[in-house]
Amino acid sequence: MTPPKSDRSHIDLSFLSGPRSRWKELMTQFKIAQQFFYGFRKLHFVGPCVTFFGSARYNEGHPYYEITRSLARRVGRVGFTVMTGGGPGLMEAANRGAKDVGATSVGCNIVLPHEQAPNPYLDVDLTFDHFFVRKVLLLKYSICFVVMPGGVGTMDELFETATLIQTGKVKDFPVILYGRDFWEPMRKQLEMMVDKGTISPGEMDFIHVVDSVEEATEVLQEQLVGLWQQRKGKGADLPGWWFLDQPIKGKTFHQRKEVKP
C-alpha cells in the first residue's frame, strides 16, 4: 500500500472546530484509518524500539545534541531500533546516533503549517497529518522512552506516555528523563501533586531522572533486563535480542554471545 499523501499547502483547521457535514466527517475518518493502516504495516517489522523525545531546536554543536547522539549509539549497538519524531534537532541526533552504529533508524514526522522536513538519517520515514496518529505509532512499537529537554511538544509526548503507563494502558515501560536541572521543577511539581493527593505515592516510579550517558545506560540495562525476564516468565515467544542479556560494553549485537538460561 502506498503512503497517504500529506498536503502541506492546506491543513484541515476545521477538523476540531465542531460538527461538520456527515460526508466530511466520513472522509476524515477514512483518511485517519488510512494513515493508521499504513503506519501499522510500515512499522510491523522494525523490531523493538527505544523512542527518543526532545527539542527540534537544539542543533549540532549543542551539548544535548551530542549527548543524544551518544546515547542512541549505545542503544543501537545492542540491536534496538531508534525511533523519533523524525524532525531536526534532538530527533535528528538520535537518528544519527543509530545510523552511526548501523542500527535501524525510524522517524514518524508530522505535517505542520511551516514544513518540518524529515532529517537525513532515517531508514524508515513516515509522515502523518494528525498528532494523535503520530503519537500512537511512537508509543505502539516502543519498549522504553528517553526524554531529552524540549518544549511543549516534548511535554505533551512525555505526559501522554506517563498517563498511559499510570492508568495501565501501557505496561510499566521505563521513561528516562535526561538532565536533572532541566527536569527539577517538574519533579517538584509531581512531589507536590503527591502531597495534595492527586497522584498516589509510587505511581510515577517508572520515571528515572539521569544526568549522564553512563547513568542512562545503567538504567536502560537494569530496566530492560527486568522487562525481558518478566515476559520470558510468561512464556512470551520473543527473540532473545529484544532485551539486553548483558551490560552494554560497546559490542554490537552481532558480536554478542547469547546467554543461555
N, C-alpha and C positions, 0 to 999 in steps of 0.2 A: 504493500500500500504506500502511495506517495504521501509525503507530509502535507498537512493542511497549510495553505498559503496564508501568511500573515501580512496584512495590508497596513504598512506603516503610514500611509498617506491619510488613513481615516481610522480613528479609534472610536469604537462604539460607546459614546458617552451616555447613551440612553438606556443601556442595559440595567443600571442600578437606579434609574430615575423613577421607577414605579411601573405599574401595568402598561403594557403596550398591546398592539393588536395580537390576536392569537397566532396569526401567521408569523409575525416577527418573533414571538416567543418560541414557537416551534422551530424556526430556523436557527435561533440562537442555541437551543438545546441540541440540535443536530450538530452544529459546529463544535460545541463543547464536547459532546460524545466522540466526535471525530478526533479531536485533539487527545483525549484520554486514550482512545483506542490506538492511535499512532504511538503515543508515549509508552504505553504498556508493551507494545510489540517491539519497539526500538530498544527498550532497556531490559527486556526479559533475560538476556544472556550476558549482561555486563559484569556479573559477579557481585560479590558483597562489596558495598560501597561505604567509605567514610566520607561524609559530606562536610565541606568547609563553608561556613558563612563568614562574611566580612565586608568591609567597606570597598566600594568601587573607586574611591578617591585616593587611596594610598598606592602610589605607583612605584615602579622600580627605583631603587635608591632609598626608599623609606625603610626604616628598621623592621616594621611589621611585614613588609613585602618579603624581605629576606628570611624572616622567621617563618612565615607561612610556607614559603618555598622549601625551606629546610625540613619542616615537619612533614610536608606532603611527600618529600623524598623518602623519609623513613616509613611512612605508611605504605607507599608504593613498593618499596623493596621486598616486603613480605607477601605481596600478592593481592593487596586490596586495590580496588578501583577507587580513584579520587573523583568525587562529584562536586560541582559548584553550580552557581547561578549562571556561569558561562560568560560573564562580562569581564570588564577590566579590573584593575586594582588588585585586591587580595584574592579575588576569584581567579584572576589570571595567574597570580603567584602560585596558588595551589595546583592548578592545571599544569603549569610549567614544571613544578617540582615532580609531578607524576611523570611527565614526559622525560625528565632528566634521567630517570631510572627505568624507563621502558614500561611503566605501569599504564593501565588503561585510564584515560582522562575523559571525563564526561561533563558537558555543560548543558543546563536547562535555562535558556535565555528567555527574556520577556520583551514583548513589544511595548515601547514607550513613545510618548509624543516626540521626544528627541532620541533618535536612534541609538540604541545600545548594541554595538556590533559585537559579535562573538569574538573572544580572544583567539589568538592563533595557535593555541596549544591543546586543541580538542581533537580527540579521536571520534567521539560521538557528540553531535551538536543538534540540539532541538530548540525550537523557539515557540513560545506559547503566547496567546492573546490575553489570558487572564492569570492573575497572580495565584488564585486558588488552585488552578490546574497545575501550574508550575510547582507550588509547594507540596501538593500531593505526590508528585513524581520525585521531588527531592527527598521526601521522607520515606516513601514506599520501599525504596531499594537500599536504604541505609541501615547500618547497624551501630553507627556511632556518629556523633556530631561534634565538630570542632568549630567554636565560635570565636573569631578574632574580633578586635574592636571595629565598630561600624556605626552606621546611622540608624534612621527609623526603620529601613527595610530589614537590617540585621536584627533589630529588636523584635520586629514582627515575626521573623523566622524563629528566633530564639523562644519567644513566649508561646507561639503556636505549638512548637515542638514540646516545650515544657508542659503545656496544658494537656496535650495528648498523652504524655507519659504519666503525669499526675493523675489523670482520670482513668487510666488503664486502657486507653485506646491503642497505645503502643506499649510494648513490653519495656522493662526498665533498661533502655539503652543509655549508655553514658553520654553526658553532654559536658564537653570540656571548654571552659572559658579561659582564653589566654589574656594575661595582663591584669595583675591584681589591682594596680592603681586605677585602671580604667573601669573595672567592674566593682570596685569597692562601694560606691554609692548604691548600686543595685543590690549588692549583698546586704547592706544595712537596711534597705527598704524591705527586703524579704524577711529579715530578722524582725523588723517592726510589725510586719503582717502576721508573723507567728505569734508575737506578743499580743496582738489585737485579736487573735483567734480566727483570722480569715484564711490562714494556712496552718495545717496541723504540723507539729514537730516531726521531722523526719521525711516529710513529703517531698522535699527538694534535695534529698541525699544523692540523687543521681547527677547533680551538678558538681563539677570539680573545677576549682579555680587554680590555674598554674601560672608560673612566671618564667619558664624556660623550656626550650625544646626537650631537654633531658627529662624534666619533670613531667611534661606532657607525654613523653614516650613511656615513662613508668606507669602512668595512669592508664594509657591505652593498653599496655601489656597486661596489667592486672585486671582491668575490666573486661577485655575481650576474651581472655582465657576463661574468666568466670562464666561468661555467656556461653562459650563453647562447651564447657563442662555441663552446664545446665541442660542445654539442648541435647548433648550426647546422652545424658542420663535419661532423657525422654524417648530415646530411640530414634531421634531425627536422622534421616538419611541425608547427611550433608557432606560435601567434600572436606577432606581433612585440612585443606588450606584456607578454609573460611575464617578461622580464627588462629591467633598466634599459638603455636605449640612450644615455642621457646622465645627467650627475650630477643628484642631487636638488637643485633650486633653488627649491622651493616651488610649482612649476607642477603643475596637476592633469594627470592622464593625458589628458584630452580637449583640453588646451591644448598638449600636446607635439606637435612635428613629428616625423614618422617619419624616422629616419636611414637614408638609402639606402646600401646596401653599395657 
